[in-house]
Amino acid sequence: MAQDKLYRNLALGFAAYIVIAGLAGIFLLVSGKITARTDPNDTELVARGQTLHLRHCAKCHGENLEGEPNWETKKADGTYPAPPQDRNGHIWEHSDRELFDYVRWGGQANAPRGFKSGMPGYEKKLSKDEIWAILAYIKSRWPDDIRKRQALASFVGGIHSHY
């Protein structure tokens, strides 16, 4: 009897914790606190990101985020062409943290085992704030439905298995 009461109280406590943590997470997501460093509505941040994107990223990913042709077809060296960064690519499936790490450390440092990435790391060329600004610019070009889906990815940690 006493043991049943203990288990019931533990279950109720755990359920309350889950509800409170979920509500806190929803609040952070809806309020923009999770994705504030990449706010696509911050015009100054987006303008800075656009300038940096044109200087460092557009050569491969395109001035209009269109990526390289045949980006889903493996090249002879085992890498893939640069994917689009617009809604037609897949980067919006990833959390802000994953995208930041991919730019900072390069694709190979973040790729799953067996995947060969040609994306260089920019840790010596771009500051952390510059990387966040580039991501804000990219996100500013996405439609609202994609932004919402990517914000959810930022909340839950992103999708790691699309390769």
C-alpha positions as CSV (number, residue, x, y, z in Angstrom):
1,M,0.0,0.0,0.0
2,A,2.7,2.5,1.0
3,Q,4.8,1.4,-2.0
4,D,1.8,2.0,-4.3
5,K,1.5,5.5,-2.9
6,L,5.2,6.1,-3.4
7,Y,5.1,5.0,-7.1
8,R,2.0,7.1,-7.7
9,N,3.6,10.2,-6.2
10,L,6.8,9.5,-8.2
11,A,4.7,9.2,-11.4
12,L,2.8,12.4,-10.7
13,G,6.0,14.2,-9.9
14,F,7.6,13.0,-13.2
15,A,4.5,13.9,-15.2
16,A,4.5,17.4,-13.6
17,Y,8.2,17.8,-14.5
18,I,7.5,16.8,-18.1
19,V,4.6,19.3,-18.4
20,I,6.6,22.1,-16.9
21,A,9.6,21.4,-19.1
22,G,7.4,21.2,-22.2
23,L,5.7,24.5,-21.4
24,A,9.0,26.2,-20.8
25,G,10.3,24.8,-24.1
26,I,7.2,26.0,-26.0
27,F,7.6,29.4,-24.4
28,L,11.3,29.7,-25.5
29,L,10.4,28.5,-29.0
30,V,7.4,30.9,-29.4
31,S,9.2,33.8,-27.9
32,G,12.2,33.5,-30.2
33,K,14.7,33.0,-27.4
34,I,16.0,29.8,-28.9
35,T,16.7,31.3,-32.3
36,A,17.5,35.0,-31.3
37,R,21.0,34.9,-32.6
38,T,19.7,34.1,-36.1
39,D,16.6,36.3,-36.1
40,P,15.5,36.7,-39.7
41,N,13.5,39.8,-38.8
42,D,16.5,41.7,-37.5
43,T,17.2,43.9,-40.5
44,E,20.7,45.0,-39.4
45,L,21.8,41.4,-38.6
46,V,20.3,40.2,-42.0
47,A,22.1,43.0,-43.9
48,R,25.4,42.1,-42.3
49,G,24.8,38.4,-43.0
50,Q,24.0,39.1,-46.7
51,T,27.2,41.0,-47.1
52,L,29.2,38.2,-45.5
53,H,27.3,35.5,-47.4
54,L,28.1,37.2,-50.7
55,R,31.8,37.4,-49.7
56,H,32.2,33.9,-48.2
57,C,29.4,31.6,-49.3
58,A,27.9,32.6,-52.6
59,K,30.8,31.2,-54.7
60,C,29.5,27.7,-53.9
61,H,25.9,28.2,-52.6
62,G,24.9,30.9,-55.1
63,E,24.0,34.6,-54.7
64,N,20.4,33.6,-54.5
65,L,21.0,30.6,-52.2
66,E,20.3,28.2,-55.2
67,G,23.3,25.9,-54.7
68,E,25.2,24.2,-57.4
69,P,23.6,22.2,-60.2
70,N,23.0,18.5,-59.5
71,W,23.6,19.0,-55.8
72,E,22.1,15.6,-54.9
73,T,24.5,13.7,-57.2
74,K,27.8,12.5,-55.8
75,K,30.9,13.8,-57.7
76,A,33.8,11.7,-58.7
77,D,35.8,12.7,-55.6
78,G,33.0,11.4,-53.3
79,T,31.7,14.8,-52.3
80,Y,28.4,16.4,-53.3
81,P,28.0,19.8,-54.9
82,A,27.0,22.6,-52.5
83,P,23.3,22.3,-51.7
84,P,20.8,25.1,-52.0
85,Q,20.3,27.1,-48.8
86,D,16.8,28.1,-49.8
87,R,13.6,26.0,-49.2
88,N,14.7,23.6,-52.0
89,G,17.7,22.4,-50.0
90,H,17.8,20.6,-46.7
91,I,19.6,22.9,-44.3
92,W,16.4,24.0,-42.7
93,E,16.1,20.5,-41.3
94,H,19.0,21.3,-39.0
95,S,19.1,23.2,-35.8
96,D,20.8,26.6,-35.5
97,R,23.6,24.9,-33.5
98,E,24.2,22.2,-36.1
99,L,24.3,24.9,-38.9
100,F,26.7,27.0,-36.9
101,D,29.0,24.1,-36.2
102,Y,28.9,23.0,-39.9
103,V,30.0,26.5,-41.0
104,R,32.5,26.9,-38.2
105,W,34.2,23.5,-38.3
106,G,33.4,22.4,-41.8
107,G,31.3,19.6,-43.1
108,Q,33.7,16.7,-42.5
109,A,33.9,17.5,-38.8
110,N,30.1,17.2,-38.5
111,A,29.4,14.5,-41.1
112,P,28.1,11.1,-40.3
113,R,30.5,8.2,-40.6
114,G,31.1,7.3,-44.3
115,F,30.0,10.7,-45.6
116,K,32.5,12.8,-47.4
117,S,31.9,16.6,-47.2
118,G,33.6,19.2,-49.3
119,M,32.5,22.1,-47.0
120,P,35.5,23.9,-45.5
121,G,35.5,25.2,-42.0
122,Y,35.5,29.0,-41.5
123,E,36.7,29.2,-37.9
124,K,39.7,31.2,-38.9
125,K,37.8,33.4,-41.4
126,L,34.6,34.3,-39.7
127,S,33.8,35.3,-36.1
128,K,31.0,33.5,-34.2
129,D,28.8,36.6,-34.6
130,E,29.5,36.7,-38.4
131,I,28.4,33.1,-38.7
132,W,25.2,33.8,-36.8
133,A,24.6,36.8,-39.1
134,I,25.0,34.6,-42.2
135,L,22.5,32.1,-40.8
136,A,20.1,35.0,-40.0
137,Y,20.4,36.2,-43.7
138,I,19.7,32.7,-45.0
139,K,16.7,32.2,-42.8
140,S,15.4,35.6,-43.8
141,R,15.0,34.2,-47.3
142,W,12.8,31.3,-46.2
143,P,9.0,31.3,-46.3
144,D,7.3,31.3,-42.9
145,D,6.4,27.6,-43.0
146,I,10.1,26.7,-43.5
147,R,11.2,29.1,-40.7
148,K,8.7,27.5,-38.3
149,R,9.9,24.0,-39.2
150,Q,13.5,25.0,-38.7
151,A,12.7,26.7,-35.4
152,L,11.3,23.4,-34.2
153,A,14.5,21.7,-35.4
154,S,16.4,24.2,-33.3
155,F,14.2,23.3,-30.3
156,V,14.5,19.5,-30.6
157,G,18.1,19.4,-31.9
158,G,17.7,19.0,-35.6
159,I,17.6,16.0,-37.9
160,H,20.8,14.0,-38.1
161,S,19.8,11.2,-40.4
162,H,18.9,12.6,-43.8
163,Y,22.2,11.6,-45.4
